[in-house]
Amino acid sequence: MKMEAQNSSPRILSFRYFYRSFCLLLLQIFAYVSSVEPHEIPFLDTLGETILIDHNPESDTVSSPTISNDFKTYFYTQTLDHFNYGPQSYATFKQRYLINYKYWGGAKANSPIFVYFGAEGPLDRAPLGFLPENAPRFKALLVYIEHRYYGKSSPLGSMEEAMKNDTIRGYLTSAQAMADYAEILIYIKDKLSAHNSPIIVIGGSYGGMLASWFRLKYPHIALGALASSAPILYFDDITPQNGYFSIVTKDFKEVSHTCYETIRESWSQIEKVASKPNGLSILSRKFKLCSQLKSSKELKFYLERMYSGAAQYNHPPNYPVTLVCNGIDGAPNGTDIIGRIFAGVVSYRGKQKCYDTNATSYTIDTRLGWKWQTCSEMVIPIGRGSNDTMFPSAPFNLSKFSEDCKSSYGVSPRPHWVTAYYGGHNIKLVLHRFASNIIFSNGLRDPYSSGGVLEDISESVVAIYTTNGSHCLDIRVAQPSDPQWLVMQRKKEIQIIKGWITKYYADLLSLKK
């Protein structure tokens, strides 16, 4: 198998998205798969609202960082199926990964390797920040690996083609993805003669789940894992269905009770207007929508995504929840509820010629891939009941969800497979003596923290959380304006990782005597 180098083109690795509609939608991170049904499972994404927060409404472009030219692009000839021995299993595809050698102390010094696990999107969406910022102090090699089927790592050339093939589609699983990572990391260490270089794996959200599970499944490869905002407990009945939306509600209520009440009351007002003759046309005009509403659910889903996205990525210094509430509470006296809600949209998204309820920053392969993953194993039962959040009732209905998945793919989801394969129930009892060297980091303002590990499991499987933190904030680019609690969270994570590596070197030295 060859490790083929290619020049890293800024156009290939850019975070920019060239379509204006991709820059409009508030749901960078909580987008359901092109449907308005409440039982669809949202994307788990690390970047979230970066594009929207940095977006200039007067421009058609997005100001976002790019992966530096210090990274070299490679493609590994990857095995399609790691767990079977039929003829189809031996098929291969090209899997993309990047390496940055700039800071590495080299194999002779046994300098560490920091690895970022790609998730449900192209590697171009990998967050800059934690890895390159800390590589110099550790003299670490940086490796970013793209998740199978996403971006430039699809067996049939594109996600769309892969999803059309019943056989190929079935190989898009978390277990296959982690086996990919294992193969590539063993290959890199062998090629670089870095046999004693410790590996630390890092991921955010779904990628954070993979990082923590990888440490459990492949402890001979990864010395430790940093799992940022990884809701590994949001499966089966471990976490209440309404955990996510309860935190969204709490975030808004803490910023402004008046804002919270306005949102809570708005749903019935939207239905009231929608029930009038030409009601959908009235709502379309009031919200300056780019296209005519087909149903009131379309508008309500659009707003739901906005509030959820604002809460999940309530990053400093912009604080999207505050932006939304400033608009709602700051509307002129006499403005009705619907007018106030629209003022919140404008405050958050900026003044636009029109607002597109269907826009998304995600590429078609990400939407198709995540829909399949949630229809197979990643069944995260997010829902809500009556009056337990500021949203209308929308319980997660597994039967209906399964019917939709079977209609789409001819197979039903396996909602209990994640906990059967990776665990989750009684996690403290199970992992207390078995697991080691995992950091679960969370911010309690992140709705997904409701499914995260929030207490230490052992001395080396630890939970680090911040009261005011949001989704994957700790692994994003550090800013001079970062609050002290965020600075301290990152500092604590680095101290723990340094401790793992120091102990590893001591063990390595003692075994050589």
Secondary structure, 3 states (H helix, E strand, C coil): CCCEEECCCHHHHCCCCCCHHHHHCCCCCCCCCCCCCCCCCCCCCCCCCHHHHHCCCCCCCCCCCCCCCCEEEEEEEEECCCCCCCHHHHCEEEEEEEEECCCCCCCCCCCCEEEEECCCCCHHHCCCCHHHHHHHHHCCEEEEECCCCCCCCCCCCCHHHHHHCHHHHCCCCHHHHHHHHHHHHHHHHHHCCCCCCCEEEEEECHHHHHHHHHHHHCCCCCCEEEEECCCCCCCCCCCCCCHHHHHHHHHHHHHCHHHHHHHHHHHHHHHHHHCCCCHHHHHHHHCCECCCCCCHHHHHHHHHHHHHHHHHCCCCCCCHHHHHHHHHHCCCCCCCHHHHHHHHHHHHHCCCCCECCCCCCCCHHHHHHHHHHHHHCCCCCCCECCCCCCCCCECCCHHHHHHHHHHHHCCCCCCCHHHHHHCCCCHHHHHCCCCCCEEEEEECCCHHHHHCCCCCCCCCEEEEEECCCCCCHHHCCCCCCCCHHHHHHHHHHHHHHHHHHHHHHHHHHHHHC
